[in-house]
Amino acid sequence: MGPDDAADLLGDLPAGEAERLLRLMAPWEAAPVRRLLVYPDRTAGGMMTSEPVIVGPNTSVAEAIARIRAPELSPALAAQVYVVRPPFETPTGRYLGLAHFQRLLREPPGALVSGVVDVGITPLRPEASLQEVTRHLASYNLVAVPVLDDGARLVGVVTVDDVLDHLLPAGWREHDLGPDAPNSDAPNSDAPALDIPGTGTRKAGVSGADTPDVDARDAGASGLDGPGADGSGAGIR
């Protein structure tokens, strides 16, 4: 269990019981949990994890990629590495920026991480509210965002799954997604059969609102290319 999960559990207990359990933990395990418990629950500090992937500016691209391959990392934490001055455990030395894993994959293995650092992502403060964190992730199209203290030191990272845990209703993990749950991918059996233009065939269970009235043979002539047909996509910063 990570420090953020432990802090979430202990935060729901009476103060005396939480302190008793903290005393049973090894000092090096309890220290990051205590730091997280200082922050209110629905803030960046209260939601963040204190164990992202942290490297120095002289770390090679190959080493950074090896670090994000760790099987225990969630996809959100493996999406980027955070570049700082020593020490390399939170709270770190001065924060320098982050490197996106997609950019790392395009660089020579022997190149240094300092050459691909993205300094355009504005970090959050620990007291940032849940709403601020949500807007920040959406504005930068991120799955994780760094959190810095007053000394420009990295103290943690808030991931999109941390935010969703706070936005979704309590008990959502126990929601039954069994065979009777609605399936948006299943055909609509109540919809009338639809003529598929240019094919001479009919497809049952598809509403006309879901299928554009375009002859597939004319799509190329009319310049209706699908999204990303030219191979372009959202670039990384």
C-alpha positions as CSV (number, residue, x, y, z in Angstrom):
1,M,0.0,0.0,0.0
2,G,1.3,3.4,-1.0
3,P,1.6,6.3,1.5
4,D,-1.4,8.1,-0.2
5,D,-3.6,5.1,0.3
6,A,-2.5,4.6,3.9
7,A,-3.2,8.3,4.5
8,D,-6.7,8.0,3.1
9,L,-7.4,5.0,5.4
10,L,-6.0,6.6,8.5
11,G,-7.7,9.9,7.7
12,D,-11.1,8.2,8.2
13,L,-10.2,6.9,11.7
14,P,-10.3,8.7,15.0
15,A,-7.1,10.7,15.7
16,G,-6.1,8.4,18.6
17,E,-6.5,5.2,16.6
18,A,-4.7,6.7,13.6
19,E,-1.7,7.7,15.8
20,R,-1.6,4.2,17.3
21,L,-1.3,2.6,13.9
22,L,1.3,5.1,12.8
23,R,3.4,4.1,15.8
24,L,3.2,0.5,14.7
25,M,4.7,1.4,11.3
26,A,8.5,1.6,10.7
27,P,9.6,5.3,10.9
28,W,10.6,5.4,7.3
29,E,7.1,4.2,6.3
30,A,5.2,6.4,8.7
31,A,7.1,9.7,7.8
32,P,5.5,10.2,4.3
33,V,2.1,9.2,5.6
34,R,2.3,11.8,8.4
35,R,3.2,14.5,5.8
36,L,0.2,13.6,3.7
37,L,-2.2,13.6,6.7
38,V,-1.4,17.3,7.3
39,Y,-3.4,18.3,4.2
40,P,-7.2,18.5,4.0
41,D,-8.7,15.6,2.1
42,R,-10.1,17.4,-1.0
43,T,-7.0,19.3,-1.8
44,A,-4.0,18.6,-4.0
45,G,-1.9,17.8,-0.9
46,G,-4.6,15.5,0.4
47,M,-5.0,13.6,-2.9
48,M,-1.4,13.4,-4.0
49,T,1.0,10.4,-3.9
50,S,4.5,11.2,-2.5
51,E,6.2,8.5,-4.6
52,P,6.2,9.4,-8.3
53,V,9.1,8.6,-10.6
54,I,11.9,11.1,-9.7
55,V,15.2,11.5,-11.6
56,G,18.0,14.0,-11.8
57,P,18.8,16.0,-14.9
58,N,21.9,13.9,-15.7
59,T,19.8,10.7,-15.8
60,S,19.9,8.9,-19.2
61,V,16.8,8.4,-21.3
62,A,17.4,4.6,-21.0
63,E,17.4,4.7,-17.2
64,A,14.3,6.9,-17.1
65,I,12.4,4.5,-19.4
66,A,13.6,1.5,-17.2
67,R,12.2,3.3,-14.2
68,I,8.7,3.8,-15.7
69,R,8.6,0.1,-16.7
70,A,8.3,-0.9,-13.1
71,P,5.2,-3.2,-12.9
72,E,3.9,-1.7,-9.7
73,L,3.4,1.8,-11.3
74,S,-0.1,2.8,-12.4
75,P,-0.4,4.0,-16.0
76,A,-0.9,7.6,-14.7
77,L,2.4,7.5,-12.7
78,A,4.3,5.9,-15.5
79,A,3.2,8.6,-18.0
80,Q,6.0,11.0,-17.0
81,V,9.1,11.4,-14.9
82,Y,9.8,14.4,-12.7
83,V,13.2,16.0,-12.9
84,V,14.7,17.6,-9.8
85,R,17.9,18.5,-8.0
86,P,18.9,16.2,-5.1
87,P,17.6,14.8,-2.9
88,F,15.5,12.6,-5.0
89,E,12.8,11.7,-2.5
90,T,9.9,13.9,-1.6
91,P,10.3,16.6,-0.5
92,T,13.0,16.9,-3.2
93,G,15.5,19.5,-4.2
94,R,14.5,22.2,-6.6
95,Y,12.0,21.0,-9.2
96,L,13.2,21.5,-12.8
97,G,10.3,20.1,-14.8
98,L,8.9,16.8,-16.2
99,A,9.6,14.5,-19.1
100,H,6.7,12.8,-20.9
101,F,7.3,9.1,-21.6
102,Q,6.3,9.5,-25.3
103,R,9.1,12.0,-25.8
104,L,11.5,9.7,-24.0
105,L,10.7,6.9,-26.4
106,R,11.7,9.1,-29.4
107,E,15.1,10.0,-27.9
108,P,18.4,8.1,-28.2
109,P,18.9,5.9,-25.1
110,G,22.2,7.7,-24.2
111,A,20.6,11.2,-24.3
112,L,20.1,13.0,-21.0
113,V,16.7,13.7,-19.6
114,S,17.6,17.3,-19.1
115,G,17.4,17.7,-22.9
116,V,13.7,16.8,-23.0
117,V,12.4,18.5,-19.9
118,D,9.0,20.2,-20.3
119,V,8.9,23.4,-18.3
120,G,5.6,24.6,-19.7
121,I,3.4,22.7,-17.2
122,T,2.5,24.9,-14.2
123,P,2.8,22.9,-11.0
124,L,0.1,23.1,-8.3
125,R,0.3,24.1,-4.7
126,P,-0.7,21.6,-2.0
127,E,-3.7,23.8,-0.9
128,A,-5.2,23.8,-4.4
129,S,-8.9,22.6,-4.3
130,L,-10.3,19.6,-6.0
131,Q,-12.0,21.9,-8.5
132,E,-8.7,23.6,-9.3
133,V,-6.9,20.2,-9.7
134,T,-9.6,19.0,-12.0
135,R,-9.5,22.1,-14.2
136,H,-5.7,22.0,-14.3
137,L,-5.6,18.4,-15.5
138,A,-8.2,19.1,-18.2
139,S,-6.5,22.4,-19.3
140,Y,-3.1,20.7,-19.9
141,N,-4.6,17.4,-21.0
142,L,-2.6,15.6,-18.4
143,V,-3.0,12.3,-16.4
144,A,-0.8,13.6,-13.6
145,V,0.4,17.0,-12.3
146,P,3.3,17.9,-9.9
147,V,2.7,19.6,-6.6
148,L,5.3,21.9,-5.2
149,D,5.8,23.6,-1.8
150,D,6.9,27.1,-1.0
151,G,10.5,26.2,-1.7
152,A,9.8,25.0,-5.2
153,R,10.4,21.4,-4.0
154,L,8.4,18.5,-5.4
155,V,6.2,17.1,-2.6
156,G,4.0,14.8,-4.7
157,V,1.9,14.2,-7.7
158,V,-1.9,14.2,-8.2
159,T,-3.1,11.6,-10.8
160,V,-6.3,11.6,-12.6
161,D,-7.4,8.4,-10.8
162,D,-6.9,10.2,-7.5
163,V,-9.2,12.9,-8.7
164,L,-11.9,10.5,-10.0
165,D,-11.9,8.7,-6.6
166,H,-13.0,12.0,-5.1
167,L,-15.5,13.0,-7.8
168,L,-17.3,9.7,-8.1
169,P,-20.0,8.7,-5.5
170,A,-18.9,6.8,-2.4
171,G,-18.9,3.0,-3.0
172,W,-18.6,3.3,-6.8
173,R,-16.0,0.5,-6.8
174,E,-18.7,-2.0,-5.6
175,H,-21.0,-1.1,-8.4
176,D,-22.2,-4.2,-10.2
177,L,-21.2,-4.3,-13.8
178,G,-22.7,-7.8,-14.4
179,P,-24.4,-9.2,-17.5
180,D,-27.6,-7.2,-16.8
181,A,-25.8,-3.8,-16.8
182,P,-26.5,-1.6,-19.8
183,N,-24.0,-2.0,-22.7
184,S,-23.6,1.0,-24.9
185,D,-21.8,-1.0,-27.5
186,A,-24.6,-3.5,-28.0
187,P,-26.9,-3.0,-31.0
188,N,-30.3,-1.3,-30.3
189,S,-32.8,-4.1,-31.1
190,D,-35.7,-1.6,-30.9
191,A,-34.3,0.6,-33.7
192,P,-35.6,0.1,-37.2
193,A,-33.5,-1.6,-39.9
194,L,-31.4,0.9,-41.7
195,D,-30.4,1.0,-45.4
196,I,-26.6,1.3,-45.5
197,P,-25.9,3.8,-48.4
198,G,-24.1,2.4,-51.4
199,T,-24.2,-1.2,-50.2
200,G,-27.6,-2.5,-51.1
201,T,-27.9,-4.0,-47.6
202,R,-29.8,-3.3,-44.5
203,K,-28.5,-3.4,-40.9
204,A,-30.9,-4.1,-38.0
205,G,-30.8,-2.5,-34.6
206,V,-29.0,0.7,-35.6
207,S,-30.7,4.1,-35.4
208,G,-30.3,6.6,-38.2
209,A,-29.1,9.2,-35.7
210,D,-26.0,7.1,-35.1
211,T,-25.0,6.5,-38.7
212,P,-24.2,9.3,-41.1
213,D,-26.0,9.3,-44.4
214,V,-22.9,9.2,-46.5
215,D,-22.1,6.8,-49.4
216,A,-18.8,5.1,-48.5
217,R,-17.8,5.1,-52.2
218,D,-18.1,8.9,-52.3
219,A,-16.2,9.5,-49.1
220,G,-12.8,9.7,-50.7
221,A,-14.0,11.9,-53.5
222,S,-15.6,14.4,-51.2
223,G,-12.5,14.7,-49.0
224,L,-14.1,13.1,-46.0
225,D,-11.1,11.6,-44.4
226,G,-11.3,10.0,-40.9
227,P,-9.7,11.6,-37.9
228,G,-6.0,11.2,-37.9
229,A,-5.9,10.0,-41.5
230,D,-2.8,12.0,-42.2
231,G,-1.1,10.4,-39.2
232,S,-1.2,13.6,-37.2
233,G,-2.3,13.7,-33.6
234,A,-2.0,15.7,-30.4
235,G,1.6,16.4,-29.9
236,I,3.3,16.3,-26.5
237,R,4.8,19.3,-25.0
